C-alpha cells in the first residue's frame, strides 16, 4: 500500500527527527528519528513493505514488530490528516 504526505502538510528536519505541520489547522507533530525515517521513505515513494524491510534490517528487529509499529504510526498520521493513501 502506498502513502504520501497530504498536500497541506509541511515537513522540516530537526536534529533528532522531523516536525510535520498541518498548515490548515496549525497543529504540528514531532517525530523521532525512526518516525522521520518512515516519512522520508514515503516521500521517496517507497511502499510500506519496503520501509518495514529496511527498518527491520537497519535495527535488527523482528519484522512483525516493525510492521506493527509502522502500521500504528501510519494509522495515527492518517487519522490526523497528515498522510493519505
N, C-alpha and C positions, 0 to 999 in steps of 0.2 A: 504494500500500500504506500502511496506517495503523499507526503505532506509538504506544505510550504508556508512561509510566513504570510500572514494576511497583509493586504496592501496598505493598511493603515498602521502598520507596526514598524517602528524604527528599532534597530539593534545597535548597541555600542559595546565594544570590547572593554573589559576592565582588567586590572592586574590579576584578579582571581576569578574571572568568569565573564559574564555578559549581563547587560541590562537590556530588557525589552520594554519599549514604551508603546502603549496603546494610545495613539495620537488622538483618537476620538474621545476617550474617557479621561485621559491624562494619568491613568494608572500605570505603574511600572512594576516589573518583576525582575528580581535579581536571580541569576542562575549561577551555580557553582561551576567549576571547570568541566565537570562531566556533562552537566546540562548544556553548557556552552558548546561543547564538542558535538552534542546531538544537533543543536540548532545550526551550527556551522555546516555539518554534513547535510542537513536538509537544504540549506541554501545552495549547496553544491549539486543538488539534485539527486542525492543518494536515497535509495529505498530503505525502509526501516530494517529489513533483514540484513542489509549490508552494514548499516550502522551498528546493529547488535553484534554482528560477527567481528567488526573492527574493535569495538569496546571490550568484548569478551577476550579477544587476543591481547589487546593492549594492557588490560588489568589482570589477566589470568583469572578470570571469574567464570563461574558456571553460566552457560548460555541461557539457561532457564531463568536464573536470577536477573541477568542483564535484560532479557526480553521483558520480564515483568516490570523492571524499573523504567525502561524506555517507554513501554506502553502506558504506565502510570503518568509519566511526565507528559507524554503527548496528549493524554486524556485531559489533564489539567490545563495545558496550554490551549487545547481546542475549546474547552468549556469557557476559558477566559477570553476567547475570540482572538487569540494571538496567532494560531496556526489554522490552516484549512486543509481539507483533503482534496 
